[in-house]
Amino acid sequence: MKTDQMPTGRRMVLRIAAALGATTTFGLFAPERTGNPPAAPSHPPAPVPSGAAGPHAGAPAGPPHAPSAYRLQPMTAYAPPRHRRALPPVRQRPFLRMSGAGRSMVLSFDDGPDPRYTPAILSTLRQYGVRAMFFVCGEMAAVNQDLLREMADDGHVVGNHSWSHPLIPRLRPSRIRDELGSTSDLIERTLGSPPLWYRAPYGAWNRHSFEIGAELGMEPLAWTVDTLDWQEPGTGPIVRRVLDGAGPGVVVLSHDAGGDRSQSVAALRTYLPELLAAGYHLTVPRR
């Protein structure tokens, strides 16, 4: 008659194999259940918030553990990496306009902030509920940080226009880095985040400026319509250039510092309501 009993030696081998298998499974899943790494970590695990109870790993084999021993504890090795914004690619030329923007346009102002003209521009933009871009020079922003904060509080985009407004292609790469990096640092200290856009003084770009700008996390933005307000041609010519050049995706260049900008201030008060009446949406690019 056949017996259901297994030979003693065979039973012993299977028991040993089963025990080894159980040990391997526990070793794989124990870190997820108890928060203890497979090997001793170089740093102690971070403290956990109270009340985050986890499952028991089994009865204690000695004196009772403190309740925290049974709680899930995060491990540095398993924690997700800190989020960092991806750096933009190195461009070969700046953006000249917005794409796919419908009847949207961008107003931009360079060289400030200047307490003689920037407050009036901010006031006009606020009156019509319009946001714009301000490409600031570090040396101006350093002594007018209240205006920098006012720009950000009103929802305007603050961009980098170098520290001292030099002709970039004439500078060594180390100096370009100082000009852009110092301004980005100042903006970040003042507003809490670094600028995402930059504009080369005089619209003079070179390969080094594109590379360094990308390393600092910025995209290069030029313009579609130059009001030539820096020539102080009068309020009328500035207004006509803006209205004649208006169109979907257009980026308008004006200035709020660097000279007598009273004409720029007066022109904005004229062309802004006309653009809105014509159905244009004055906005800022998003990244």
Residue frames relative to the residue before (quaternion, step in Angstrom):
aa qw qx qy qz dx dy dz
M 1.0000 0.0000 0.0000 0.0000 0.00 0.00 0.00
K 0.4365 -0.6940 0.5047 0.2701 3.55 -0.99 0.88
T 0.2732 -0.7682 0.5590 0.1513 3.55 -0.98 0.75
D 0.4172 -0.6906 0.5328 0.2552 3.60 -1.16 0.68
Q 0.5291 0.6292 -0.4177 0.3868 3.57 1.24 -0.10
M 0.3212 -0.7347 0.5678 0.1861 3.60 -0.97 0.88
P 0.5686 -0.5869 0.4283 0.3858 3.57 -0.97 0.72
T 0.6121 -0.6054 0.3763 0.3423 3.51 -1.10 0.87
G 0.6593 0.5199 -0.3217 0.4377 3.61 0.90 -0.86
R 0.6658 0.4998 -0.3127 0.4573 3.57 0.97 -0.84
R 0.6226 0.5397 -0.3445 0.4499 3.57 1.04 -0.81
M 0.6506 0.5307 -0.3177 0.4406 3.54 0.99 -0.84
V 0.6421 0.5183 -0.3276 0.4601 3.60 0.98 -0.82
L 0.6753 0.4935 -0.3047 0.4556 3.62 0.88 -0.89
R 0.6284 0.5326 -0.3486 0.4472 3.56 1.02 -0.71
I 0.6507 0.5127 -0.3169 0.4619 3.56 0.98 -0.84
A 0.6486 0.5184 -0.3126 0.4614 3.59 0.98 -0.86
A 0.6518 0.5129 -0.3194 0.4583 3.57 0.97 -0.86
A 0.6481 0.5220 -0.3232 0.4505 3.55 1.00 -0.82
L 0.6460 0.5088 -0.3187 0.4715 3.58 1.00 -0.81
G 0.6479 0.5214 -0.3223 0.4522 3.58 0.96 -0.82
A 0.6522 0.5078 -0.3195 0.4634 3.58 0.94 -0.82
T 0.6400 0.5242 -0.3293 0.4552 3.59 1.00 -0.76
T 0.6480 0.5175 -0.3179 0.4596 3.62 0.94 -0.82
T 0.6540 0.5089 -0.3163 0.4618 3.60 0.90 -0.86
F 0.6595 0.4987 -0.3153 0.4658 3.59 0.88 -0.83
G 0.6463 0.5332 -0.3284 0.4361 3.55 0.96 -0.79
L 0.6659 0.4987 -0.3094 0.4605 3.61 1.06 -0.65
F 0.7948 0.3407 -0.1695 0.4728 3.57 0.88 -0.85
A 0.4689 0.6991 -0.4447 0.3060 3.58 1.18 -0.21
P 0.6403 0.5241 -0.3700 0.4224 3.67 0.84 -0.73
E 0.6607 0.4997 -0.3240 0.4569 3.61 0.99 -0.73
R 0.7161 0.4578 -0.2663 0.4546 3.59 1.05 -0.72
T 0.8100 0.2821 -0.1362 0.4957 3.57 0.87 -0.88
G 0.4471 -0.6932 0.4631 0.3242 3.59 1.17 -0.39
N 0.5636 0.5786 -0.4106 0.4232 3.61 1.18 0.25
P 0.4208 -0.7217 0.4814 0.2652 3.62 -0.72 0.94
P 0.6405 -0.5232 0.3843 0.4103 3.56 -1.22 0.40
A 0.7703 0.1789 -0.1066 0.6028 3.62 1.07 -0.69
A 0.6297 -0.5464 0.3804 0.4003 3.54 -1.18 0.45
P 0.3848 -0.7346 0.5054 0.2383 3.63 -0.72 0.99
S 0.5587 -0.6115 0.4500 0.3337 3.52 -1.27 0.50
H 0.7578 0.2157 -0.1355 0.6008 3.58 1.26 -0.48
P 0.5423 -0.6108 0.4464 0.3654 3.62 -1.05 0.57
P 0.5860 -0.5868 0.4168 0.3722 3.60 -1.11 0.61
A 0.5684 -0.6049 0.4399 0.3427 3.54 -1.17 0.65
P 0.5587 -0.5952 0.4426 0.3712 3.61 -1.10 0.56
V 0.3230 -0.7513 0.5494 0.1712 3.56 -1.14 0.64
P 0.5551 -0.5939 0.4491 0.3709 3.59 -1.13 0.50
S 0.5483 -0.6202 0.4453 0.3411 3.56 -1.09 0.69
G 0.7574 0.3888 -0.2798 0.4437 3.53 -1.19 0.63
A 0.5957 0.5664 -0.3846 0.4200 3.61 1.21 -0.11
A 0.0091 -0.8499 0.5266 -0.0191 3.57 0.57 1.17
G 0.1725 -0.7819 0.5921 0.0909 3.52 -1.09 0.75
P 0.6713 -0.5028 0.3477 0.4192 3.60 -1.25 0.14
H 0.5299 -0.6142 0.4809 0.3327 3.53 -1.23 0.54
A 0.3644 -0.7202 0.5474 0.2211 3.54 -1.06 0.74
G 0.7356 -0.3101 0.2209 0.5603 3.59 1.25 -0.09
A 0.6551 -0.5126 0.3666 0.4168 3.54 -1.27 0.23
P 0.5204 -0.6377 0.4516 0.3443 3.59 -0.97 0.74
A 0.3846 -0.7388 0.5142 0.2047 3.53 -1.08 0.78
G 0.7655 0.2473 -0.1588 0.5724 3.59 1.21 0.10
P 0.8062 -0.1750 0.1509 0.5447 3.58 -0.98 -0.75
P 0.6032 -0.5765 0.3929 0.3867 3.63 -1.04 0.66
H 0.3851 -0.7136 0.5416 0.2217 3.53 -1.06 0.87
A 0.5873 -0.5293 0.4591 0.4052 3.53 -1.24 0.28
P 0.6397 -0.5529 0.3536 0.4000 3.63 -1.06 0.63
S 0.6230 0.5683 -0.3610 0.3983 3.63 1.01 -0.70
A 0.5667 0.6147 -0.3948 0.3810 3.59 1.16 -0.43
Y 0.7165 0.4305 -0.2516 0.4879 3.57 1.18 -0.44
R 0.5591 0.6093 -0.3953 0.3998 3.58 1.22 0.11
L 0.5493 -0.5924 0.4698 0.3557 3.50 -1.17 0.59
Q 0.0709 -0.8013 0.5938 0.0146 3.57 -0.86 0.93
P 0.4350 -0.7055 0.4850 0.2790 3.60 -0.76 0.95
M 0.2174 -0.7569 0.6030 0.1275 3.52 -1.15 0.68
T 0.5522 -0.6275 0.4337 0.3364 3.55 -0.95 0.88
A 0.6522 0.5444 -0.3252 0.4152 3.57 0.95 -0.86
Y 0.7542 0.3788 -0.2034 0.4963 3.58 1.10 -0.68
A 0.5109 0.6611 -0.4224 0.3514 3.61 1.24 -0.19
P 0.5265 -0.6296 0.4498 0.3522 3.60 -1.02 0.70
P 0.5563 -0.6173 0.4250 0.3588 3.62 -1.01 0.67
R 0.5761 -0.5801 0.4474 0.3623 3.55 -1.15 0.62
H 0.4932 -0.6844 0.4534 0.2875 3.54 -0.88 1.01
R 0.0077 0.7747 -0.6317 0.0267 3.53 -0.95 0.94
R 0.4773 -0.6709 0.4841 0.2962 3.54 -0.91 0.92
A 0.4754 -0.6780 0.4830 0.2846 3.55 -0.89 0.96
L 0.4631 -0.6742 0.4978 0.2884 3.57 -0.99 0.81
P 0.4822 -0.6602 0.4816 0.3156 3.59 -1.02 0.71
P 0.5796 -0.5666 0.4318 0.3958 3.58 -1.20 0.31
V 0.5330 -0.5913 0.4862 0.3605 3.56 -1.27 0.34
R 0.2693 -0.7859 0.5407 0.1322 3.57 -0.57 1.17
Q 0.3696 -0.6978 0.5617 0.2471 3.53 -1.31 0.31
R 0.7719 0.0703 -0.0656 0.6284 3.55 1.31 -0.21
P 0.5287 -0.6462 0.4360 0.3358 3.61 -1.09 0.52
F 0.5585 -0.5403 0.4915 0.3931 3.54 -1.32 0.21
L 0.2508 -0.7863 0.5523 0.1176 3.54 -0.99 0.90
R 0.7947 0.0327 0.0173 0.6059 3.57 1.20 -0.48
M 0.5172 -0.5941 0.4961 0.3652 3.55 -1.29 0.12
S 0.2794 -0.7539 0.5687 0.1734 3.56 -1.04 0.73
G 0.8385 0.1758 -0.1402 0.4964 3.55 -1.16 0.66
A 0.4072 0.7618 -0.4186 0.2805 3.55 1.10 0.66
G 0.4334 -0.6862 0.4810 0.3315 3.62 1.21 -0.03
R 0.7387 -0.3383 0.2750 0.5141 3.57 -0.83 -0.97
S 0.3683 0.7179 -0.4995 0.3153 3.54 0.98 0.91
M 0.0838 -0.7699 0.6317 0.0364 3.53 -1.20 0.65
V 0.2913 -0.7347 0.5864 0.1773 3.54 -1.30 0.39
L 0.1811 -0.7397 0.6378 0.1149 3.56 -0.99 0.89
S 0.0094 -0.8075 0.5894 -0.0206 3.58 -0.85 0.94
F 0.1533 -0.7820 0.6030 0.0368 3.52 -1.15 0.82
D 0.2010 -0.8136 0.5422 0.0601 3.56 -0.82 1.08
D 0.8067 0.4068 -0.2698 0.3331 3.48 -1.55 0.22
G 0.6209 0.5754 -0.3528 0.3987 3.62 1.15 -0.35
P 0.5853 0.0590 -0.7004 -0.4043 1.34 -2.38 -0.79
D 0.1842 -0.7623 0.6159 0.0744 3.52 -1.16 0.78
P 0.4231 -0.7415 0.4535 0.2558 3.64 -0.57 1.06
R 0.5995 0.5661 -0.3704 0.4278 3.60 1.23 -0.24
Y 0.8258 0.2279 -0.0774 0.5100 3.61 1.00 -0.74
T 0.6091 0.5900 -0.3668 0.3827 3.62 0.98 -0.72
P 0.6488 0.5188 -0.3608 0.4239 3.68 0.82 -0.75
A 0.6531 0.5058 -0.3262 0.4597 3.61 0.99 -0.74
I 0.6355 0.5080 -0.3317 0.4776 3.59 1.03 -0.73
L 0.6479 0.5056 -0.3217 0.4702 3.58 0.94 -0.83
S 0.6395 0.5346 -0.3254 0.4465 3.58 0.98 -0.79
T 0.6658 0.4910 -0.3073 0.4704 3.60 0.93 -0.87
L 0.6469 0.5088 -0.3219 0.4680 3.60 0.93 -0.83
R 0.6543 0.5119 -0.3080 0.4637 3.56 1.00 -0.83
Q 0.6136 0.5723 -0.3421 0.4229 3.57 1.03 -0.79
Y 0.7756 0.3205 -0.1645 0.5184 3.58 1.00 -0.82
G 0.4763 -0.7060 0.4229 0.3095 3.58 1.23 0.19
V 0.4486 0.6912 -0.4346 0.3634 3.56 1.09 0.76
R 0.2424 -0.7427 0.6054 0.1518 3.54 -1.10 0.77
A 0.0973 -0.7922 0.6022 0.0179 3.56 -1.12 0.72
M 0.4452 -0.6480 0.5360 0.3076 3.55 -1.35 -0.09
F 0.1155 -0.7734 0.6214 0.0491 3.55 -1.02 0.89
F 0.1429 -0.7739 0.6138 0.0621 3.56 -0.58 1.18
V 0.1227 -0.8575 0.4994 0.0111 3.51 -0.14 1.35
C 0.3749 -0.6715 0.5889 0.2485 3.53 -1.27 0.54
G 0.5595 -0.6567 0.3926 0.3188 3.56 -0.87 0.95
E 0.6702 0.5104 -0.3152 0.4370 3.57 0.92 -0.86
M 0.6490 0.4768 -0.3147 0.5024 3.60 1.19 -0.49
A 0.6683 0.5099 -0.3021 0.4496 3.55 0.95 -0.87
A 0.6059 0.5926 -0.3576 0.3922 3.57 1.05 -0.73
V 0.7631 0.3361 -0.1888 0.5188 3.60 1.05 -0.72
N 0.7346 0.3195 -0.2173 0.5577 3.59 1.29 0.12
Q 0.1195 0.8432 -0.5157 0.0934 3.55 0.92 0.92
D 0.5583 0.5877 -0.3998 0.4278 3.60 1.17 -0.41
L 0.6590 0.4838 -0.3113 0.4845 3.59 1.04 -0.72
L 0.5880 0.5580 -0.3631 0.4594 3.56 1.12 -0.64
R 0.6751 0.4810 -0.2911 0.4776 3.58 0.91 -0.88
E 0.6285 0.5356 -0.3383 0.4514 3.58 1.04 -0.73
M 0.6051 0.5460 -0.3496 0.4622 3.58 1.05 -0.74
A 0.7008 0.4673 -0.2723 0.4651 3.55 0.81 -1.03
D 0.6446 0.5326 -0.3280 0.4396 3.60 0.94 -0.82
D 0.6920 0.4550 -0.2725 0.4897 3.59 1.10 -0.65
G 0.5817 -0.6294 0.3598 0.3689 3.60 1.24 0.08
H 0.4471 0.6804 -0.4657 0.3469 3.58 1.23 0.28
V 0.4457 -0.6592 0.5339 0.2859 3.55 -1.24 0.48
V 0.1963 -0.7707 0.5986 0.0952 3.56 -0.82 1.05
G 0.0844 -0.8175 0.5696 -0.0048 3.55 -0.61 1.21
N 0.5411 -0.6271 0.4802 0.2887 3.52 -1.38 0.29
H 0.0370 -0.8044 0.5926 -0.0169 3.59 -0.78 1.06
S 0.6334 -0.5136 0.2876 0.5022 3.56 1.28 0.63
W 0.5955 -0.5802 0.4185 0.3656 3.55 -1.29 0.13
S 0.8491 0.1312 -0.0216 0.5113 3.61 0.69 -1.06
H 0.4982 -0.6946 0.4065 0.3226 3.62 1.26 0.38
P 0.2561 0.7771 -0.5415 0.1932 3.63 0.75 0.95
L 0.5356 -0.5464 0.5051 0.3993 3.54 -1.33 0.01
I 0.3938 -0.7931 0.4148 0.2094 3.54 -0.11 1.34
P 0.6819 0.5055 -0.3375 0.4068 3.67 0.72 -0.85
R 0.6410 0.5245 -0.3351 0.4491 3.61 1.17 -0.31
L 0.6368 0.5602 -0.3186 0.4233 3.59 1.25 -0.22
R 0.5181 -0.5836 0.5194 0.3483 3.52 -1.28 0.46
P 0.6459 -0.5304 0.3649 0.4103 3.62 -1.10 0.49
S 0.6368 0.5324 -0.3413 0.4410 3.60 0.98 -0.77
R 0.6616 0.4883 -0.3068 0.4793 3.59 1.03 -0.73
I 0.6034 0.5364 -0.3597 0.4677 3.61 1.04 -0.68
R 0.6471 0.5194 -0.3163 0.4598 3.54 0.98 -0.89
D 0.6441 0.5115 -0.3247 0.4669 3.59 0.99 -0.77
E 0.6615 0.5217 -0.3123 0.4390 3.58 0.89 -0.92
L 0.7338 0.4038 -0.2319 0.4947 3.58 0.85 -0.97
G 0.6803 0.5151 -0.2996 0.4268 3.56 0.89 -0.94
S 0.6527 0.5149 -0.3224 0.4526 3.59 0.94 -0.83
T 0.6654 0.4925 -0.3071 0.4695 3.58 0.99 -0.78
S 0.6371 0.5131 -0.3300 0.4712 3.59 0.98 -0.78
D 0.6406 0.5275 -0.3253 0.4535 3.58 0.98 -0.83
L 0.6564 0.5100 -0.3153 0.4579 3.57 0.93 -0.87
I 0.6542 0.5081 -0.3162 0.4625 3.58 0.91 -0.89
E 0.6665 0.4998 -0.3110 0.4575 3.58 0.92 -0.86
R 0.6512 0.5094 -0.3251 0.4590 3.60 0.95 -0.80
T 0.7130 0.4681 -0.2579 0.4540 3.55 0.99 -0.85
L 0.8088 0.2930 -0.1175 0.4961 3.57 0.88 -0.98
G 0.5513 -0.6488 0.3865 0.3547 3.58 1.20 -0.21
S 0.7798 0.1391 -0.1122 0.6000 3.58 1.23 -0.14
P 0.5021 -0.6687 0.4531 0.3090 3.60 -1.05 0.69
P 0.5920 -0.5737 0.4160 0.3839 3.60 -1.18 0.37
L 0.3306 -0.7494 0.5461 0.1756 3.55 -1.18 0.67
W 0.7423 0.3053 -0.1824 0.5679 3.60 1.30 -0.15
Y 0.0067 -0.7843 0.6194 0.0335 3.55 -1.20 0.51
R 0.1714 -0.7624 0.6194 0.0752 3.51 -1.28 0.53
A 0.4040 -0.7243 0.5086 0.2314 3.56 -0.80 1.03
P 0.5210 -0.6180 0.4784 0.3432 3.62 -0.96 0.77
Y 0.8290 0.1378 -0.1680 0.5154 3.55 -1.02 0.94
G 0.4912 -0.6577 0.4351 0.3700 3.60 1.22 0.08
A 0.4747 0.6705 -0.4306 0.3738 3.57 1.22 0.51
W 0.0265 -0.8171 0.5733 -0.0539 3.55 -0.28 1.32
N 0.0077 -0.7640 0.6392 0.0876 3.54 -1.31 0.18
R 0.7396 -0.4264 0.2713 0.4445 3.57 -1.27 0.18
H 0.6547 0.5242 -0.3230 0.4384 3.56 0.94 -0.86
S 0.6557 0.5089 -0.3299 0.4498 3.58 0.94 -0.78
F 0.6307 0.5125 -0.3406 0.4729 3.61 1.03 -0.68
E 0.6686 0.5046 -0.3029 0.4546 3.58 0.93 -0.88
I 0.6979 0.4618 -0.2767 0.4723 3.57 0.84 -0.98
G 0.6184 0.5404 -0.3474 0.4526 3.59 1.00 -0.74
A 0.6625 0.4970 -0.3052 0.4701 3.59 0.95 -0.86
E 0.6314 0.5318 -0.3348 0.4543 3.60 1.01 -0.78
L 0.6992 0.4411 -0.2591 0.4993 3.57 1.14 -0.64
G 0.5721 -0.6437 0.3531 0.3655 3.58 1.30 0.18
M 0.5833 0.6081 -0.3564 0.4035 3.59 1.22 0.37
E 0.3173 -0.7035 0.6050 0.1960 3.51 -1.27 0.61
P 0.4062 -0.7236 0.4973 0.2532 3.63 -1.02 0.73
L 0.0424 -0.7996 0.5991 -0.0040 3.58 -0.84 0.97
A 0.1782 -0.7637 0.6133 0.0942 3.57 -0.83 1.03
W 0.4886 -0.6388 0.4864 0.3415 3.63 -0.80 -0.96
T 0.4293 -0.6723 0.5450 0.2585 3.50 -1.37 0.33
V 0.7925 0.1673 -0.0478 0.5845 3.57 0.94 -0.97
D 0.1593 -0.7636 0.6216 0.0721 3.55 -0.80 1.09
T 0.3346 -0.7664 0.5120 0.1964 3.58 -0.58 1.12
L 0.2813 -0.7775 0.5020 0.2538 3.59 1.27 -0.40
D 0.2608 0.7953 -0.5108 0.1962 3.57 1.14 0.60
W 0.5585 0.6101 -0.3933 0.4016 3.58 1.20 -0.40
Q 0.6245 0.5174 -0.3361 0.4789 3.58 1.27 -0.32
E 0.3098 -0.7741 0.4845 0.2647 3.58 1.34 -0.18
P 0.1343 0.8465 -0.5030 0.1116 3.60 0.75 1.07
G 0.6251 -0.4705 0.3619 0.5068 3.58 1.27 -0.30
T 0.6270 -0.5718 0.3784 0.3697 3.55 -1.17 0.59
G 0.6405 0.5675 -0.3273 0.4007 3.59 0.92 -0.92
P 0.6921 0.4718 -0.2977 0.4580 3.64 0.73 -0.93
I 0.6235 0.5293 -0.3495 0.4571 3.59 1.02 -0.69
V 0.6562 0.5103 -0.3097 0.4617 3.57 0.90 -0.93
R 0.6692 0.5057 -0.3122 0.4460 3.61 0.86 -0.90
R 0.6443 0.5210 -0.3390 0.4456 3.60 0.94 -0.78
V 0.6581 0.4976 -0.3210 0.4650 3.58 0.97 -0.78
L 0.7102 0.4585 -0.2766 0.4570 3.58 0.76 -0.98
D 0.6594 0.4979 -0.3162 0.4662 3.62 1.00 -0.75
G 0.7417 0.4113 -0.2319 0.4764 3.58 1.05 -0.66
A 0.4182 0.7305 -0.4609 0.2811 3.58 1.25 -0.06
G 0.2707 0.7440 -0.5782 0.1970 3.54 -1.07 0.77
P 0.6829 -0.4877 0.3321 0.4307 3.59 -1.21 0.32
G 0.8417 0.2009 -0.1602 0.4750 3.55 -0.90 0.95
V 0.4540 0.7114 -0.4385 0.3092 3.58 1.26 -0.05
V 0.1877 -0.7394 0.6373 0.1088 3.54 -1.15 0.80
V 0.1971 -0.8011 0.5605 0.0719 3.58 -0.61 1.17
L 0.2229 -0.7745 0.5817 0.1096 3.56 -0.93 0.97
S 0.1080 0.7414 -0.6567 0.0867 3.54 -0.94 1.06
H 0.3497 -0.7313 0.5463 0.2108 3.57 -1.30 -0.01
D 0.1757 -0.7720 0.5998 0.1154 3.54 -1.15 0.69
A 0.7581 0.1955 -0.1585 0.6017 3.59 1.26 0.37
G 0.6125 0.5867 -0.3993 0.3481 3.56 -1.31 -0.08
G 0.7929 -0.0693 0.0520 0.6031 3.59 1.23 0.16
D 0.6965 -0.3898 0.3434 0.4949 3.56 -1.24 -0.46
R 0.0318 -0.8356 0.5474 -0.0329 3.58 -0.32 1.25
S 0.2828 0.7716 -0.5203 0.2322 3.57 1.15 0.52
Q 0.6262 0.5276 -0.3425 0.4607 3.61 1.09 -0.63
S 0.6304 0.5282 -0.3319 0.4620 3.57 1.05 -0.73
V 0.6365 0.5244 -0.3184 0.4675 3.56 1.03 -0.81
A 0.6866 0.4750 -0.2854 0.4706 3.58 0.86 -0.93
A 0.6413 0.5315 -0.3319 0.4428 3.60 0.97 -0.79
L 0.6263 0.5410 -0.3419 0.4452 3.59 0.95 -0.81
R 0.6534 0.5231 -0.3198 0.4440 3.59 0.95 -0.83
T 0.6833 0.4656 -0.2844 0.4853 3.59 1.19 -0.47
Y 0.7807 0.3809 -0.2264 0.4407 3.59 0.62 -1.05
L 0.5695 0.6146 -0.3997 0.3717 3.61 1.07 -0.53
P 0.7033 0.4256 -0.3046 0.4812 3.67 0.72 -0.85
E 0.6237 0.5332 -0.3568 0.4466 3.62 1.09 -0.56
L 0.6255 0.5180 -0.3407 0.4736 3.60 1.02 -0.69
L 0.6633 0.4992 -0.3058 0.4662 3.57 0.93 -0.86
A 0.6541 0.5096 -0.3135 0.4628 3.58 0.99 -0.79
A 0.6656 0.4924 -0.2954 0.4768 3.57 1.17 -0.59
G 0.6114 -0.6048 0.3330 0.3868 3.59 1.25 0.10
Y 0.4804 0.6617 -0.4504 0.3586 3.58 1.20 0.28
H 0.2790 -0.7277 0.6070 0.1556 3.52 -1.17 0.76
L 0.2029 -0.7892 0.5725 0.0907 3.57 -0.51 1.23
T 0.1190 0.8153 -0.5428 0.1627 3.54 -0.45 1.24
V 0.4068 -0.6698 0.5499 0.2890 3.56 -1.30 -0.28
P 0.5383 -0.6205 0.4444 0.3574 3.60 -1.09 0.57
R 0.3027 -0.7477 0.5644 0.1755 3.54 -1.18 0.59
R 0.1063 -0.7705 0.6240 0.0750 3.53 -1.18 0.64
